[in-house]
Amino acid sequence: GYGHAAPSTDGGKVFCMVYALLGIPLTLVMFQSLGERINTFVKYLLHRIKKCLGMRRAEVSMANMVTIGFFSCISTLCIGAAAFSYYEHWSFFHAYYYCFITLTTIGFGDYVALQKDEALQNKPQYVAFSFVYILTGLTVIGAFLNLVVLRFMTMNAEDEKRDAEHRALLTRNGQASSSMCSCLWYKSREKLQYSIPMIIPRDLSTSDTCVEQSRSSPGRYPETPSNRCFCNAQRSAISSVSTGLHSLSAFQGLMKRRSSV
């Protein structure tokens, strides 16, 4: 409502409130439905155009639809601005401002069409154009806003899927690193613990003892699911650790000084 016309009687005000409660939701549903159908038709048309041009990728992406919707909105506003600037003798900027305020349903009322020279009675063609233009423009704007909302929903869904995959990958990596700790045994365990404690923790002493005992008397310590070696399953992980441990040969002097202390 621009505010240039309003009900004056109590009965008219009550009717206006009841009509608005029923009419506004139905109008929103209608424009949303029309916008979805327009988007479907534009997507089909663009797909056919790409196939006719012989493009390798004939699929229509969401970015293509948003771009087309944006330029459709700009074109609709420019057409309305040109028409209203001619009929109302406004500048193009003021007419564009009026179209934007009208089609976004802001409706300040500072610029209102069909108010000069009794245009409602004397210019039926202008009245018909205004009626059709406002309905068409609202449909185009609704279709574009629907595309923008779908785009944001798609982005959020992609982010959530990426986060879930990342968490699953971290979980698998954590299980792999914990399953290979029973396979590590080095003669210079204490030197490695005191020189680089972040690589070989002190908790490996129990695993080393188990491995030493199993090697000395294999019959006494048979292989069970609790002490089974996972080297074959985690060959890549152990090889990466052993590669890093081979590079510790350059720190022999440092380890000797630490052991002497």
N, C-alpha and C positions, 0 to 999 in steps of 0.2 A: 504494500500500500504506500502510495506516494504521500498521502495525507491531504491532497487537495480536495478529496471528496470523502465524507465520513457520515455514518448514520447519526441522525439528530434525535430521533424518538427512542423511548425505552424499548419498544417492541422491535425496532430495527436493530438496536444494539444486541438484544438477546438472540435474534435470528442470526446476526453476524457471528456471534461467538459459537453457536451450535453449528452453523455452516462451516466455520473454520476448523472446528474439531474433527469434522467428517471429511472436509474437502482437502485439507493440507496433507494428511497421510495418503489419501488416494492419489493426489497429484504427484507426490514424491514417488510412489510406486509406479505410476504411469511413466514418468520421465526416466526412471531407472530402467524399466523394461524396454522403453524405446531406445535408450542409450546402449543397452546390451545388444539389441538387434542391429543397430547401426554399426557397432564395433564388429559384430560377426560378419556383416555384409562387406565392410571395408577390408577386413582380413581376407575374406574369400576373393575379393576383387584384386587386392594386392598380390595374393598368391598366384592368381591367373596371369597377372601382368608379368610377374617374374618368370613364370613358365614360358610365356610367349616370347620373352626376350632371351630365352636360352640361358638363364643364369644357373650356375651349379647348385646354389643353395636357394631353393624356392620357398623355404619355410619363412614365415613371418614372425619375427621376434617381438617381444613386448616393447623393446626400445623403438622399433619401427612404428608400432601402433601409437605410442606416446608422442612421437614426433609428428605423426600425421594428425593426431588429435589437437596438438598445440597449434599447428598452423591452420587447422580448420577453425579453431576458436578465434585466432587473429583475423582470419579472412571474414568470418561472420561479423565480428565487431567493426571491421573496416567497411563492409557493405552497409551495415546499419548506420554507421556514422556518415557515410556519403549521402544516404537517403534522407536522414533527419536534418542534416545540415542544409539540404536543398529545400525541404518543406518548411522547416522551422526558422530558416535564416540564421542558424547558429554557425559558429566557426567549427572547423572539422574537429578540433580538440574537444570543444564542449559537447559536440554530438557524440564523439567517441566516449567521453566521460559518461554521458547519459546512457549509452548502450551498455557500458560496463556495469554501472550502478543498477540498471534494470535487470540484466541477465544474471547477475550474481545475487539477485533478490535483496539487495541492500535497501534500495528505494528511499533515498533521503527526501526527495520531493523538491529539491532546489531547481531541477530541470524536469519539466513534464511536457510530453507531447500532446497534440490535439487540444490545445487550450487557446489558440489564437484564431481570430476571424471565424468563430463558430465552425471549426473544422469537423466536429462530430456530425453536424447537420449538412454541411455544404461540400464536404470532400469524402464521399464514400470510398473511393479507391484508396485514399490515404489511410482511412480507418481500417480497411481490409488488410492493407499492407502491414500496418502496425500490429494488428492482431496476429497475422500469420508469422511475421518476423519474430515477435516475442516468444511465441510457442516454439518455433524452430530453433531460435537461439538458446532457449532454455534446454531443449533436447540435446543440442550440440555440446553445451557446457556440461550438462549432466553426463554425457558419454565420456567426455575428457576427464572429468573428476573420477568417474568409475575406473578408467584406465590407470589414473594416478594411484588410487587406493589399491588396485590389484597389483600394481608394481611394487608398492611398499610391502604388501603382504607377501609377495614372492621373495623379496629381498630378506625379510625376516625369516621366512621358512628356509631359505638357503643358508642363512647364518646359523640357525638352530641345527640344521643337518650337519654343517661343517663342524660345529662344536661337539656334536655327538660322536662324529667320526674321530675327532681329535682325542676325546676322552677314552674311546674304545682302544685307540692306538696306544695311549699312555698305559692303559690297564694291561694290554698284551705285553708291552715292553717291560713293565714291572714284574710280571710273572716270569718272563724269560730270564731277567737278571737274577731273580731269587732262586731259580731252579739250577743255576750253574755254579752256585757258590760251593757245593760239595765236591766239585771236581778240581779245585785249585789247590796245589801243594807245591811249595817251594822250600828248598833247604835254608835259604837266607830269609826266613819269614820275619824274624825279629828285626833284621836290618831294614827290611822294606817297611815294617810297621812304624819304626821310629824315623825313617827318612822321609817317607811319603805316606802319612797315615790316611789320607783321603782315598788312596787307591786300594790298599789292602787293609781292611779293618781288622781289629783284634778278634772279632767273632769267628774268624776262620780257624782258630786253634783247635776247636773241636773237630772240624772237618779234616784238618791235617792229621790229627791223631787217629781218626778213623781210617784214613787212607793208609797211614804207616802200618797200623795193625793188620789191615786187610792184606797188604803186600807181604808182610812178614809171615803171616799164617793164614793163607786163603781158605783153608778148610774150617777154621774156627769162626770166621766172619763171612758167611755166605751172603750173596747178593740178594737183598730183599727190596720190596718197593720203597722202604723208608730210606735205604742208603744206596739206591740204584744211581748209576752215573747217567747224567743227561747230556754228555758231551756230544753224542751223535745228533740229538735233537736240536741242540743249541750250538752247533759247530761254528756258525758265523759269529755268534756273540763271543765265544771263547777265543776264537782267532783274533778278534779285535782287541780283546784284553791282553792276550799274549803278545800281540804286536806292540802294544804300548809298554809292556813290561820288558821286552827286549831292549827298548831304548834306555833302560836304567843302567846300562853298562858304563855310561859316561859319568855316573855318580858314585863309582866305587870308592873314590877317595873320600867323598862326603860320608858314605855309610861306614867306612872304617873309623873315621874320626868320631862319629856318633856312637859306635859300639865301644870304642875305647873309653869314652866318657861314662 
